[in-house]
Amino acid sequence: MKPSLNKNRQPGSERRKTERRLPQSELYLVDQRTGRPLGAVRDLTFGGCKLLSQEPVPTGKPFMCRMALPEPILGFSELNFLAEGKWCYLNKAENAFEVGFEFLDLTDEGRMIIKLLVVPWEAAESTRHNESISTNAASVDLP
């Protein structure tokens, strides 16, 4: 199946049903069927995730995914789920593809694991902003 690339359409929050969140640790999705990496998770919700991938990912195709957890959560060392590629476009600034996946069969345990893996997007952005201010302030010579 050929990847569906939409070069003009930017994925937007107008279609997002749940709050976008950032993972607290580096997370990667792997195609269980082939063992090949699908990409690095860039944001995560109960409904799906956005990946940064070196290769385009076919849309409209279900993937049996595996995501290794940074440490055991609720007794699980990995999360397994079925997900479908919904969109894929080239991010020229990152020189990689951004890919949107929708979870098709996330269990209650899987939802709880995601809840424990993420921080609210706004809190992460606020933390980054505050760290940037602290870094900039620390480099200023005061009289």
C-alpha positions as CSV (number, residue, x, y, z in Angstrom):
1,M,0.0,0.0,0.0
2,K,1.4,3.4,-1.0
3,P,1.7,6.0,1.7
4,S,-0.8,8.8,1.5
5,L,1.1,12.0,1.8
6,N,-0.7,15.3,2.2
7,K,2.0,18.0,1.8
8,N,-0.4,21.0,2.2
9,R,-2.6,19.8,5.2
10,Q,-1.2,20.3,8.6
11,P,-2.8,18.1,11.2
12,G,-4.8,20.3,13.5
13,S,-6.4,20.3,16.9
14,E,-9.8,21.0,15.3
15,R,-10.1,17.2,14.7
16,R,-8.5,16.2,18.0
17,K,-11.0,14.8,20.5
18,T,-8.8,14.7,23.5
19,E,-6.1,16.9,24.9
20,R,-2.7,16.5,23.3
21,R,0.0,15.4,25.8
22,L,3.8,14.9,25.7
23,P,5.4,11.6,26.8
24,Q,7.7,12.1,29.8
25,S,10.2,9.6,28.3
26,E,11.4,8.7,24.8
27,L,8.9,6.3,23.4
28,Y,9.0,4.4,20.1
29,L,6.5,2.4,18.2
30,V,7.5,-0.8,16.5
31,D,5.5,-2.8,13.9
32,Q,5.2,-6.2,15.6
33,R,4.7,-8.0,12.2
34,T,8.0,-6.8,10.7
35,G,10.0,-5.7,13.8
36,R,10.7,-2.4,12.1
37,P,10.5,0.9,13.9
38,L,7.5,3.1,12.9
39,G,8.8,6.2,14.7
40,A,9.4,8.2,17.9
41,V,6.3,9.3,19.8
42,R,6.0,13.1,19.8
43,D,2.6,13.4,21.4
44,L,0.1,11.0,22.9
45,T,-3.6,11.0,23.8
46,F,-6.0,8.2,24.7
47,G,-7.2,8.3,21.1
48,G,-3.8,8.1,19.3
49,C,-0.4,9.5,18.9
50,K,1.8,11.5,16.6
51,L,5.1,10.0,15.5
52,L,8.3,11.4,13.9
53,S,9.4,8.7,11.4
54,Q,12.3,8.5,9.0
55,E,10.1,6.7,6.4
56,P,6.6,7.5,5.2
57,V,3.9,5.3,6.8
58,P,0.9,4.1,4.8
59,T,-2.4,5.6,5.9
60,G,-5.6,3.6,6.2
61,K,-3.6,0.5,7.1
62,P,-3.8,-1.1,10.6
63,F,-0.5,-1.9,12.4
64,M,-0.1,-4.2,15.3
65,C,2.2,-2.0,17.4
66,R,4.5,-2.5,20.4
67,M,5.7,0.3,22.6
68,A,8.4,-0.5,25.1
69,L,7.9,1.3,28.4
70,P,10.8,3.1,30.1
71,E,10.1,1.1,33.2
72,P,7.4,-1.4,34.2
73,I,4.0,0.2,34.7
74,L,1.1,-1.7,36.3
75,G,3.2,-4.8,35.8
76,F,3.7,-4.3,32.0
77,S,7.0,-3.7,30.3
78,E,5.5,-2.9,27.0
79,L,2.2,-1.8,25.5
80,N,0.7,-3.7,22.6
81,F,-2.2,-2.3,20.5
82,L,-3.7,-2.1,17.1
83,A,-3.4,1.4,15.5
84,E,-4.2,2.8,12.0
85,G,-2.2,5.4,10.2
86,K,-4.5,8.4,9.6
87,W,-2.2,11.0,8.0
88,C,1.4,11.3,7.0
89,Y,3.3,14.4,5.8
90,L,6.9,15.5,5.4
91,N,8.2,17.9,8.0
92,K,11.0,19.7,6.2
93,A,12.3,21.4,9.3
94,E,12.8,17.9,11.0
95,N,13.7,16.2,7.7
96,A,11.3,13.4,8.7
97,F,7.7,12.4,8.4
98,E,5.1,13.3,10.9
99,V,2.5,10.5,11.2
100,G,-0.8,10.4,13.0
101,F,-2.0,7.1,14.4
102,E,-5.4,6.3,15.9
103,F,-5.6,3.6,18.5
104,L,-8.2,0.9,17.5
105,D,-8.2,-1.4,20.5
106,L,-6.6,0.3,23.5
107,T,-7.5,-1.6,26.7
108,D,-8.4,0.0,30.1
109,E,-4.9,-0.9,31.3
110,G,-3.4,0.7,28.2
111,R,-5.3,3.9,28.8
112,M,-4.1,3.9,32.4
113,I,-0.5,3.3,31.3
114,I,-0.8,6.3,28.8
115,K,-2.2,8.4,31.6
116,L,0.9,7.6,33.7
117,L,3.3,8.2,30.8
118,V,2.3,11.7,29.9
119,V,2.1,15.2,31.2
120,P,-0.3,17.8,30.0
121,W,0.9,19.6,26.8
122,E,0.4,23.0,28.4
123,A,2.4,22.1,31.5
124,A,5.3,20.8,29.4
125,E,5.2,23.9,27.3
126,S,5.1,26.1,30.4
127,T,8.1,24.1,31.9
128,R,10.1,24.6,28.7
129,H,9.3,28.3,28.6
130,N,10.3,28.7,32.3
131,E,13.5,26.7,31.7
132,S,14.3,29.0,28.7
133,I,13.8,32.1,30.8
134,S,16.0,30.7,33.6
135,T,18.7,29.8,31.1
136,N,18.6,33.2,29.4
137,A,18.5,35.0,32.8
138,A,21.5,33.0,34.0
139,S,23.6,34.1,31.1
140,V,22.9,37.8,31.6
141,D,25.7,39.8,33.3
142,L,24.2,41.9,36.1
143,P,25.9,45.0,37.4
